[in-house]
């Protein structure tokens, strides 16, 4: 994993490289970023950079000139000053293939696990092969994705007391190749009171030992551990970074990439999921819904509800998010003007039409209702009942300003 594999985050990448170069590393760091921010791949790239020992470059001797015996003068080592230079530096190191394959002996990983059979006390290494595959395939995945990847179904993952003992054992050993030993703990929110076993190790670690915790929710982390970590906030990537990544790395058409980036709102995991349904014409589906709601009557509404109920939960959620996205853009157009909003022309035209059928207060109520509906869909609400109720609510919100939406 290299810094360039992380979408956006240029300022954060530079900050991390400077922390190493200026020897400002704390013994415990907390990478705090919302789902889809890229906190995990960024932490792994950082751990690789530490373990491949860029500090060695700074210690290289620099000769002022040729020696008395005619040898060539030693060349000054170039210390990386940007994330791109850090990537190039890492790729030149002999141990890079180990780090990129997640098999470097001095980089350890800890993450939620489940018992493989009844009575087991799971530790992370039980799933190390699955972990390597998961990170390679889904670096932006969340805890739910991981637990489904290892077949947890309805089981609750945990970072157990046995895992804490294993961490203490691993970090008490001498490093094999690197100057540093690094532990990357993903989702410390799954660490219960047994995490207090790690307090002494985190507070007074062995020399050149670094903890990198990667979390989404600060409030769910043990306060005793949180207080011992230096916080590194990972912001969500902006829409331009997401659309650029979709275009260059996933061959998404530019207009579609911009639309997906707007809907995803900084969550690159969601953006990748949206690309799987990029061929869906959400705008046509929304137009049919509003026409059926406002002008079509009960027969048209029932037909539309029957069609949308067959889409499946994931597509239904994405459709609601798309509607929300257009409503938000409609409000922005009111405030900032259409010329200052970057949208595809068809979307911009549709957003302006939405402004004709609903005021800002009505749009805000609609956004709240759509959010509630998406929440209920995630919890297995009946699709037909949900969209029937939502159709009635939308009618009553905007009934006095009905307008047929046409191409």
C-alpha positions as a Markdown table, in Angstrom:
| # | Residue | x | y | z |
|---|---|---|---|---|
| 1 | Unk | 0.0 | 0.0 | 0.0 |
| 2 | Unk | 1.4 | 3.4 | -1.1 |
| 3 | Unk | 0.2 | 6.9 | -0.3 |
| 4 | Unk | -0.9 | 7.3 | -3.9 |
| 5 | Unk | -3.4 | 4.4 | -3.4 |
| 6 | Unk | -5.4 | 6.7 | -1.1 |
| 7 | Unk | -7.9 | 9.0 | -2.7 |
| 8 | Unk | -7.2 | 12.6 | -2.1 |
| 9 | Unk | -5.9 | 13.5 | 1.5 |
| 10 | Unk | -2.9 | 15.5 | 0.1 |
| 11 | Unk | -2.5 | 17.6 | 3.2 |
| 12 | Unk | -2.8 | 14.7 | 5.6 |
| 13 | Unk | -0.2 | 12.7 | 3.6 |
| 14 | Unk | 2.2 | 15.6 | 3.6 |
| 15 | Unk | 1.7 | 16.0 | 7.4 |
| 16 | Unk | 2.5 | 12.3 | 8.0 |
| 17 | Unk | 5.6 | 12.4 | 5.9 |
| 18 | Unk | 6.8 | 15.5 | 7.8 |
| 19 | Unk | 6.1 | 13.9 | 11.1 |
| 20 | Unk | 8.6 | 11.1 | 10.2 |
| 21 | Unk | 11.2 | 13.5 | 8.7 |
| 22 | Unk | 11.1 | 15.8 | 11.6 |
| 23 | Unk | 11.1 | 13.0 | 14.2 |
| 24 | Unk | 7.8 | 14.1 | 15.7 |
| 25 | Unk | 6.3 | 10.6 | 16.0 |
| 26 | Unk | 4.2 | 9.8 | 19.1 |
| 27 | Unk | 4.3 | 6.2 | 20.3 |
| 28 | Unk | 0.6 | 5.9 | 19.7 |
| 29 | Unk | -1.5 | 7.6 | 17.0 |
| 30 | Unk | -5.2 | 7.5 | 16.4 |
| 31 | Unk | -6.3 | 7.9 | 12.8 |
| 32 | Unk | -9.9 | 9.1 | 13.1 |
| 33 | Unk | -11.9 | 9.2 | 9.9 |
| 34 | Unk | -15.5 | 8.5 | 8.9 |
| 35 | Unk | -16.5 | 5.5 | 6.8 |
| 36 | Unk | -15.1 | 5.8 | 3.3 |
| 37 | Unk | -12.5 | 8.4 | 4.2 |
| 38 | Unk | -9.6 | 6.1 | 3.5 |
| 39 | Unk | -8.2 | 6.0 | 7.1 |
| 40 | Unk | -7.2 | 2.3 | 6.9 |
| 41 | Unk | -5.3 | 2.4 | 3.6 |
| 42 | Unk | -3.7 | 5.7 | 4.8 |
| 43 | Unk | -2.6 | 4.0 | 8.0 |
| 44 | Unk | -1.2 | 1.0 | 6.2 |
| 45 | Unk | 0.8 | 3.3 | 3.8 |
| 46 | Unk | 2.1 | 5.2 | 6.8 |
| 47 | Unk | 3.1 | 1.9 | 8.6 |
| 48 | Unk | 4.9 | 0.8 | 5.5 |
| 49 | Unk | 6.8 | 4.1 | 5.3 |
| 50 | Unk | 7.8 | 3.8 | 8.9 |
| 51 | Unk | 8.9 | 0.1 | 8.7 |
| 52 | Unk | 10.8 | 0.6 | 5.5 |
| 53 | Unk | 12.9 | 3.0 | 7.6 |
| 54 | Unk | 13.2 | 6.3 | 5.8 |
| 55 | Unk | 15.2 | 7.5 | 8.9 |
| 56 | Unk | 18.1 | 5.5 | 7.6 |
| 57 | Unk | 18.3 | 8.0 | 4.7 |
| 58 | Unk | 18.9 | 10.8 | 7.1 |
| 59 | Unk | 21.7 | 9.0 | 8.8 |
| 60 | Unk | 23.7 | 8.4 | 5.7 |
| 61 | Unk | 27.1 | 10.0 | 5.7 |
| 62 | Unk | 27.6 | 12.8 | 3.4 |
| 63 | Unk | 31.1 | 13.4 | 2.1 |
| 64 | Unk | 32.4 | 16.9 | 1.4 |
| 65 | Unk | 34.6 | 15.6 | -1.4 |
| 66 | Unk | 36.8 | 12.9 | -2.6 |
| 67 | Unk | 38.9 | 11.1 | 0.0 |
| 68 | Unk | 42.7 | 11.1 | 0.2 |
| 69 | Unk | 42.7 | 7.7 | -1.4 |
| 70 | Unk | 40.8 | 8.5 | -4.5 |
| 71 | Unk | 37.4 | 7.0 | -3.7 |
| 72 | Unk | 34.3 | 8.6 | -5.1 |
| 73 | Unk | 32.6 | 10.9 | -2.6 |
| 74 | Unk | 29.5 | 9.5 | -0.9 |
| 75 | Unk | 26.3 | 10.7 | -2.3 |
| 76 | Unk | 23.8 | 12.5 | 0.0 |
| 77 | Unk | 20.7 | 10.5 | 0.6 |
| 78 | Unk | 17.5 | 12.3 | -0.5 |
| 79 | Unk | 15.0 | 12.5 | 2.3 |
| 80 | Unk | 11.4 | 12.3 | 0.9 |
| 81 | Unk | 9.6 | 15.6 | 1.4 |
| 82 | Unk | 6.3 | 14.7 | -0.3 |
| 83 | Unk | 4.0 | 11.7 | -0.4 |
| 84 | Unk | 5.0 | 11.0 | -4.0 |
| 85 | Unk | 8.7 | 11.0 | -3.1 |
| 86 | Unk | 7.9 | 8.8 | -0.1 |
| 87 | Unk | 6.2 | 6.3 | -2.5 |
| 88 | Unk | 9.1 | 6.3 | -4.8 |
| 89 | Unk | 11.5 | 5.8 | -1.9 |
| 90 | Unk | 9.5 | 2.9 | -0.5 |
| 91 | Unk | 9.4 | 1.1 | -3.9 |
| 92 | Unk | 13.2 | 1.2 | -4.0 |
| 93 | Unk | 13.6 | -0.6 | -0.7 |
| 94 | Unk | 14.4 | -4.4 | -0.6 |
| 95 | Unk | 11.6 | -5.1 | 1.8 |
| 96 | Unk | 8.9 | -3.3 | -0.2 |
| 97 | Unk | 7.4 | -6.4 | -1.7 |
| 98 | Unk | 6.8 | -7.7 | 1.9 |
| 99 | Unk | 5.2 | -4.5 | 3.0 |
| 100 | Unk | 3.0 | -4.3 | -0.1 |
| 101 | Unk | 1.9 | -7.9 | 0.4 |
| 102 | Unk | 1.0 | -7.3 | 4.0 |
| 103 | Unk | 3.6 | -9.9 | 5.1 |
| 104 | Unk | 6.3 | -7.6 | 6.6 |
| 105 | Unk | 7.4 | -9.3 | 9.8 |
| 106 | Unk | 7.6 | -6.0 | 11.7 |
| 107 | Unk | 4.1 | -4.7 | 10.7 |
| 108 | Unk | 1.4 | -6.4 | 12.8 |
| 109 | Unk | -2.4 | -6.1 | 12.4 |
| 110 | Unk | -5.3 | -6.3 | 14.8 |
| 111 | Unk | -9.0 | -6.3 | 13.9 |
| 112 | Unk | -12.3 | -7.7 | 15.0 |
| 113 | Unk | -12.6 | -11.4 | 14.7 |
| 114 | Unk | -15.2 | -14.1 | 15.4 |
| 115 | Unk | -14.8 | -17.7 | 16.8 |
| 116 | Unk | -14.2 | -20.2 | 14.0 |
| 117 | Unk | -16.1 | -22.8 | 16.1 |
| 118 | Unk | -18.0 | -22.8 | 19.4 |
| 119 | Unk | -15.8 | -22.2 | 22.4 |
| 120 | Unk | -12.9 | -20.7 | 20.5 |
| 121 | Unk | -11.2 | -17.5 | 21.7 |
| 122 | Unk | -10.4 | -15.8 | 18.4 |
| 123 | Unk | -7.3 | -13.7 | 17.6 |
| 124 | Unk | -6.6 | -11.7 | 14.5 |
| 125 | Unk | -4.0 | -14.2 | 13.2 |
| 126 | Unk | -6.8 | -16.8 | 12.8 |
| 127 | Unk | -7.9 | -14.6 | 9.8 |
| 128 | Unk | -4.7 | -13.2 | 8.5 |
| 129 | Unk | -5.1 | -14.7 | 5.0 |
| 130 | Unk | -8.6 | -13.4 | 4.8 |
| 131 | Unk | -7.4 | -10.0 | 6.1 |
| 132 | Unk | -4.7 | -9.7 | 3.4 |
| 133 | Unk | -7.3 | -10.5 | 0.7 |
| 134 | Unk | -9.9 | -8.1 | 2.2 |
| 135 | Unk | -7.4 | -5.2 | 2.3 |
| 136 | Unk | -6.3 | -5.8 | -1.3 |
| 137 | Unk | -9.9 | -6.1 | -2.6 |
| 138 | Unk | -11.8 | -3.7 | -0.3 |
| 139 | Unk | -9.4 | -1.2 | 1.3 |
| 140 | Unk | -12.3 | 1.2 | 1.8 |
| 141 | Unk | -14.6 | -1.5 | 3.3 |
| 142 | Unk | -16.2 | -1.0 | 6.7 |
| 143 | Unk | -16.6 | -3.4 | 9.7 |
| 144 | Unk | -19.8 | -4.9 | 8.3 |
| 145 | Unk | -18.0 | -5.7 | 5.0 |
| 146 | Unk | -15.2 | -7.4 | 6.9 |
| 147 | Unk | -17.4 | -9.5 | 9.1 |
| 148 | Unk | -19.4 | -10.6 | 6.1 |
| 149 | Unk | -16.2 | -11.4 | 4.3 |
| 150 | Unk | -15.2 | -13.8 | 7.0 |
| 151 | Unk | -18.7 | -15.3 | 7.2 |
| 152 | Unk | -19.8 | -13.8 | 10.4 |
| 153 | Unk | -23.4 | -13.5 | 9.3 |
| 154 | Unk | -25.2 | -12.3 | 12.5 |
| 155 | Unk | -22.2 | -12.9 | 14.9 |
| 156 | Unk | -20.7 | -9.9 | 16.7 |
| 157 | Unk | -17.0 | -9.4 | 16.0 |
| 158 | Unk | -14.6 | -8.5 | 18.9 |
| 159 | Unk | -11.0 | -7.7 | 19.7 |
| 160 | Unk | -10.7 | -10.1 | 22.6 |
| 161 | Unk | -8.6 | -10.4 | 25.8 |
| 162 | Unk | -6.6 | -13.2 | 24.0 |
| 163 | Unk | -5.9 | -10.8 | 21.2 |
| 164 | Unk | -4.6 | -8.3 | 23.7 |
| 165 | Unk | -2.3 | -10.9 | 25.1 |
| 166 | Unk | -1.1 | -11.8 | 21.6 |
| 167 | Unk | -0.3 | -8.1 | 20.9 |
| 168 | Unk | 1.7 | -7.8 | 24.1 |
| 169 | Unk | 3.7 | -11.0 | 23.1 |
| 170 | Unk | 4.3 | -9.8 | 19.6 |
| 171 | Unk | 5.5 | -6.3 | 20.5 |
| 172 | Unk | 7.8 | -7.7 | 23.3 |
| 173 | Unk | 9.9 | -9.4 | 20.6 |
| 174 | Unk | 12.8 | -7.7 | 18.8 |
| 175 | Unk | 12.2 | -6.4 | 15.4 |
| 176 | Unk | 13.3 | -8.6 | 12.5 |
| 177 | Unk | 14.2 | -6.2 | 9.7 |
| 178 | Unk | 13.0 | -2.7 | 10.4 |
| 179 | Unk | 14.1 | -0.1 | 12.9 |
| 180 | Unk | 10.4 | 0.1 | 14.0 |
| 181 | Unk | 7.7 | -2.4 | 15.1 |
| 182 | Unk | 4.3 | -1.2 | 14.1 |
| 183 | Unk | 0.9 | -2.4 | 15.2 |
| 184 | Unk | -2.1 | -1.3 | 13.1 |
| 185 | Unk | -5.3 | -1.8 | 15.0 |
| 186 | Unk | -8.4 | -1.4 | 12.9 |
| 187 | Unk | -11.7 | -0.6 | 14.6 |
| 188 | Unk | -10.6 | -0.2 | 18.3 |
| 189 | Unk | -14.3 | 0.5 | 18.9 |
| 190 | Unk | -14.6 | -3.3 | 19.1 |
| 191 | Unk | -12.1 | -3.4 | 22.0 |
| 192 | Unk | -14.0 | -3.7 | 25.3 |
| 193 | Unk | -12.7 | -3.4 | 28.9 |
| 194 | Unk | -10.1 | -6.1 | 28.1 |
| 195 | Unk | -8.3 | -3.3 | 26.2 |
| 196 | Unk | -7.1 | -2.0 | 29.6 |
| 197 | Unk | -4.5 | -4.8 | 29.3 |
| 198 | Unk | -2.7 | -2.7 | 26.7 |
| 199 | Unk | -2.5 | 0.5 | 28.7 |
| 200 | Unk | 0.9 | -0.1 | 30.1 |
| 201 | Unk | 2.3 | -1.2 | 26.7 |
| 202 | Unk | 0.8 | 1.9 | 25.0 |
| 203 | Unk | 2.0 | 4.3 | 27.7 |
| 204 | Unk | 5.5 | 2.8 | 28.0 |
| 205 | Unk | 6.1 | 0.7 | 24.8 |
| 206 | Unk | 9.5 | -1.0 | 24.0 |
| 207 | Unk | 11.9 | 1.2 | 22.1 |
| 208 | Unk | 10.9 | 2.0 | 18.5 |
| 209 | Unk | 7.4 | 0.6 | 18.9 |
| 210 | Unk | 4.5 | 2.4 | 17.3 |
| 211 | Unk | 0.7 | 1.9 | 17.7 |
| 212 | Unk | -1.5 | 3.1 | 14.9 |
| 213 | Unk | -5.2 | 2.9 | 15.8 |
| 214 | Unk | -7.7 | 3.4 | 13.0 |
| 215 | Unk | -11.2 | 4.3 | 14.1 |
| 216 | Unk | -14.5 | 5.8 | 12.8 |
| 217 | Unk | -16.2 | 6.7 | 16.1 |
| 218 | Unk | -14.2 | 8.4 | 18.8 |
| 219 | Unk | -16.9 | 8.1 | 21.4 |
| 220 | Unk | -16.9 | 4.3 | 21.3 |
| 221 | Unk | -13.2 | 4.0 | 22.1 |
| 222 | Unk | -12.1 | 3.3 | 25.7 |
| 223 | Unk | -11.3 | 6.6 | 27.3 |
| 224 | Unk | -8.2 | 5.2 | 28.9 |
| 225 | Unk | -6.8 | 4.3 | 25.5 |
| 226 | Unk | -8.0 | 7.5 | 23.8 |
| 227 | Unk | -6.2 | 9.7 | 26.3 |
| 228 | Unk | -2.9 | 8.0 | 25.4 |
| 229 | Unk | -3.0 | 8.6 | 21.7 |
| 230 | Unk | -2.1 | 11.5 | 19.4 |
| 231 | Unk | -5.1 | 12.3 | 17.3 |
| 232 | Unk | -4.7 | 12.5 | 13.5 |
| 233 | Unk | -8.0 | 13.5 | 11.9 |
| 234 | Unk | -8.7 | 12.1 | 8.4 |
| 235 | Unk | -11.2 | 14.3 | 6.5 |
| 236 | Unk | -13.5 | 12.9 | 3.8 |
| 237 | Unk | -12.1 | 13.3 | 0.3 |
| 238 | Unk | -13.7 | 16.0 | -1.7 |
| 239 | Unk | -15.9 | 15.3 | -4.7 |
| 240 | Unk | -13.2 | 16.3 | -7.2 |
| 241 | Unk | -10.8 | 13.7 | -5.8 |
| 242 | Unk | -13.5 | 11.0 | -5.9 |
| 243 | Unk | -14.6 | 11.8 | -9.4 |
| 244 | Unk | -10.9 | 11.9 | -10.6 |
| 245 | Unk | -10.3 | 8.5 | -8.9 |
| 246 | Unk | -13.4 | 7.0 | -10.5 |
| 247 | Unk | -12.4 | 8.2 | -14.0 |
| 248 | Unk | -8.7 | 7.2 | -13.9 |
| 249 | Unk | -8.8 | 4.0 | -11.8 |
| 250 | Unk | -12.3 | 2.6 | -12.5 |
| 251 | Unk | -12.9 | 3.9 | -16.1 |
| 252 | Unk | -16.2 | 5.6 | -15.1 |
| 253 | Unk | -17.5 | 8.2 | -17.6 |
| 254 | Unk | -16.8 | 11.7 | -16.5 |
| 255 | Unk | -20.4 | 12.8 | -16.2 |
| 256 | Unk | -21.3 | 9.7 | -14.3 |
| 257 | Unk | -18.3 | 10.0 | -12.0 |
| 258 | Unk | -19.3 | 13.6 | -11.1 |
| 259 | Unk | -22.8 | 12.5 | -10.4 |
| 260 | Unk | -21.6 | 9.6 | -8.2 |
| 261 | Unk | -19.1 | 11.8 | -6.3 |
| 262 | Unk | -21.9 | 14.3 | -5.5 |
| 263 | Unk | -24.2 | 11.5 | -4.2 |
| 264 | Unk | -21.4 | 9.8 | -2.2 |
| 265 | Unk | -20.7 | 13.0 | -0.2 |
| 266 | Unk | -17.1 | 12.1 | 0.5 |
| 267 | Unk | -17.6 | 8.4 | 1.2 |
| 268 | Unk | -15.5 | 6.6 | -1.3 |
| 269 | Unk | -16.9 | 3.2 | -0.2 |
| 270 | Unk | -20.4 | 4.4 | -1.2 |
| 271 | Unk | -19.0 | 5.8 | -4.4 |
| 272 | Unk | -17.6 | 2.4 | -5.4 |
| 273 | Unk | -20.9 | 0.8 | -4.7 |
| 274 | Unk | -22.7 | 3.4 | -6.7 |
| 275 | Unk | -20.5 | 2.6 | -9.7 |
| 276 | Unk | -22.0 | -0.9 | -9.7 |
| 277 | Unk | -25.4 | 0.6 | -10.6 |
| 278 | Unk | -24.1 | 3.5 | -12.7 |
| 279 | Unk | -26.2 | 2.3 | -15.6 |
| 280 | Unk | -29.4 | 2.9 | -13.6 |
| 281 | Unk | -31.5 | 5.9 | -14.8 |
| 282 | Unk | -32.4 | 7.2 | -11.4 |
| 283 | Unk | -33.6 | 10.5 | -12.9 |
| 284 | Unk | -36.2 | 8.8 | -15.1 |
| 285 | Unk | -37.3 | 6.7 | -12.1 |
| 286 | Unk | -37.7 | 9.8 | -10.0 |
| 287 | Unk | -39.5 | 11.7 | -12.8 |
| 288 | Unk | -42.0 | 8.8 | -13.0 |
| 289 | Unk | -42.5 | 8.8 | -9.3 |
| 290 | Unk | -43.2 | 12.5 | -9.0 |
| 291 | Unk | -45.5 | 12.4 | -12.0 |
| 292 | Unk | -47.4 | 9.5 | -10.5 |
| 293 | Unk | -47.6 | 11.1 | -7.1 |
| 294 | Unk | -48.7 | 14.6 | -8.3 |
| 295 | Unk | -50.7 | 13.9 | -11.4 |
| 296 | Unk | -51.1 | 10.2 | -12.1 |
| 297 | Unk | -53.4 | 9.2 | -9.3 |
| 298 | Unk | -53.6 | 5.9 | -7.3 |
| 299 | Unk | -53.3 | 3.5 | -10.3 |
| 300 | Unk | -50.1 | 5.1 | -11.5 |
| 301 | Unk | -48.7 | 5.2 | -8.0 |
| 302 | Unk | -49.4 | 1.6 | -7.3 |
| 303 | Unk | -47.7 | 0.6 | -10.5 |
| 304 | Unk | -44.6 | 2.6 | -9.7 |
| 305 | Unk | -44.5 | 1.3 | -6.2 |
| 306 | Unk | -44.7 | -2.2 | -7.5 |
| 307 | Unk | -41.8 | -1.6 | -9.9 |
| 308 | Unk | -39.5 | 0.0 | -7.3 |
| 309 | Unk | -40.2 | -2.7 | -4.7 |
| 310 | Unk | -38.6 | -5.2 | -7.1 |
| 311 | Unk | -35.2 | -3.3 | -7.2 |
| 312 | Unk | -33.8 | -4.7 | -4.0 |
| 313 | Unk | -32.7 | -2.9 | -0.9 |
| 314 | Unk | -29.3 | -1.6 | -2.1 |
| 315 | Unk | -30.8 | 0.0 | -5.3 |
| 316 | Unk | -33.7 | 1.4 | -3.3 |
| 317 | Unk | -31.2 | 3.1 | -0.9 |
| 318 | Unk | -29.2 | 4.5 | -3.8 |
| 319 | Unk | -32.3 | 5.8 | -5.5 |
| 320 | Unk | -33.3 | 7.7 | -2.3 |
| 321 | Unk | -29.8 | 9.1 | -1.9 |
| 322 | Unk | -30.0 | 10.3 | -5.5 |
| 323 | Unk | -33.3 | 12.1 | -4.8 |
| 324 | Unk | -31.7 | 13.6 | -1.7 |
| 325 | Unk | -28.7 | 14.7 | -3.7 |
| 326 | Unk | -30.9 | 16.6 | -6.2 |
| 327 | Unk | -32.9 | 18.2 | -3.4 |
| 328 | Unk | -29.7 | 19.5 | -1.8 |
| 329 | Unk | -28.5 | 20.8 | -5.1 |
| 330 | Unk | -31.8 | 22.5 | -5.6 |
| 331 | Unk | -31.3 | 24.4 | -2.3 |
| 332 | Unk | -27.8 | 25.3 | -3.3 |
| 333 | Unk | -29.0 | 26.7 | -6.6 |
| 334 | Unk | -31.5 | 28.9 | -4.7 |
| 335 | Unk | -28.7 | 30.3 | -2.5 |
| 336 | Unk | -25.7 | 30.4 | -4.8 |
| 337 | Unk | -27.3 | 30.6 | -8.3 |
| 338 | Unk | -27.2 | 28.0 | -11.0 |
| 339 | Unk | -24.0 | 29.3 | -12.6 |
| 340 | Unk | -22.0 | 28.5 | -9.5 |
| 341 | Unk | -23.1 | 24.9 | -9.2 |
| 342 | Unk | -21.1 | 22.2 | -11.0 |
| 343 | Unk | -23.7 | 19.7 | -12.2 |
| 344 | Unk | -24.5 | 17.9 | -15.5 |
| 345 | Unk | -27.0 | 20.0 | -17.5 |
| 346 | Unk | -29.8 | 17.4 | -17.2 |
| 347 | Unk | -29.3 | 17.2 | -13.4 |
| 348 | Unk | -29.1 | 21.0 | -13.1 |
| 349 | Unk | -32.3 | 21.4 | -15.1 |
| 350 | Unk | -34.1 | 18.8 | -12.9 |
| 351 | Unk | -32.9 | 20.4 | -9.7 |
| 352 | Unk | -34.3 | 23.8 | -11.0 |
| 353 | Unk | -37.6 | 22.1 | -11.7 |
| 354 | Unk | -37.7 | 20.8 | -8.1 |
| 355 | Unk | -37.4 | 24.4 | -7.0 |
| 356 | Unk | -40.6 | 25.1 | -8.9 |
| 357 | Unk | -42.6 | 22.5 | -7.0 |
| 358 | Unk | -41.3 | 23.0 | -3.5 |
| 359 | Unk | -40.1 | 25.7 | -1.3 |
| 360 | Unk | -36.9 | 25.4 | 0.8 |
| 361 | Unk | -38.8 | 24.4 | 3.9 |
| 362 | Unk | -40.7 | 21.8 | 1.9 |
| 363 | Unk | -37.5 | 20.4 | 0.5 |
| 364 | Unk | -36.0 | 20.2 | 3.9 |
| 365 | Unk | -38.9 | 18.1 | 5.1 |
| 366 | Unk | -38.6 | 15.9 | 2.0 |
| 367 | Unk | -34.9 | 15.3 | 2.8 |
| 368 | Unk | -35.8 | 14.3 | 6.3 |
| 369 | Unk | -38.4 | 11.8 | 5.1 |
| 370 | Unk | -36.0 | 10.3 | 2.5 |
| 371 | Unk | -33.3 | 9.9 | 5.2 |
| 372 | Unk | -35.8 | 8.1 | 7.4 |
| 373 | Unk | -36.9 | 5.8 | 4.6 |
| 374 | Unk | -33.3 | 4.9 | 3.8 |
| 375 | Unk | -32.7 | 4.1 | 7.5 |
| 376 | Unk | -35.8 | 1.8 | 7.5 |
| 377 | Unk | -34.7 | 0.1 | 4.3 |
| 378 | Unk | -31.4 | -0.8 | 5.9 |
| 379 | Unk | -33.4 | -2.5 | 8.7 |
| 380 | Unk | -35.4 | -4.7 | 6.3 |
| 381 | Unk | -38.6 | -2.6 | 6.0 |
| 382 | Unk | -41.1 | -3.9 | 3.6 |
| 383 | Unk | -40.4 | -2.0 | 0.3 |
| 384 | Unk | -44.0 | -1.8 | -0.9 |
| 385 | Unk | -45.3 | -0.5 | 2.4 |
| 386 | Unk | -42.5 | 2.0 | 2.8 |
| 387 | Unk | -42.7 | 3.5 | -0.6 |
| 388 | Unk | -46.5 | 3.6 | -0.4 |
| 389 | Unk | -46.3 | 5.6 | 2.8 |
| 390 | Unk | -43.5 | 7.8 | 1.4 |
| 391 | Unk | -45.6 | 8.6 | -1.7 |
| 392 | Unk | -48.5 | 9.7 | 0.4 |
| 393 | Unk | -46.2 | 11.9 | 2.5 |
| 394 | Unk | -44.6 | 13.5 | -0.6 |
| 395 | Unk | -48.1 | 14.3 | -2.0 |
| 396 | Unk | -49.1 | 16.1 | 1.1 |
| 397 | Unk | -45.9 | 18.0 | 1.3 |
| 398 | Unk | -46.1 | 19.4 | -2.2 |
| 399 | Unk | -49.7 | 18.9 | -3.3 |
| 400 | Unk | -50.4 | 22.6 | -3.7 |
| 401 | Unk | -47.5 | 23.1 | -6.2 |
| 402 | Unk | -47.9 | 20.1 | -8.5 |
| 403 | Unk | -46.0 | 20.2 | -11.8 |
| 404 | Unk | -45.5 | 17.5 | -14.3 |
| 405 | Unk | -41.7 | 16.8 | -14.8 |
| 406 | Unk | -40.9 | 16.1 | -18.4 |
| 407 | Unk | -37.7 | 15.5 | -20.3 |
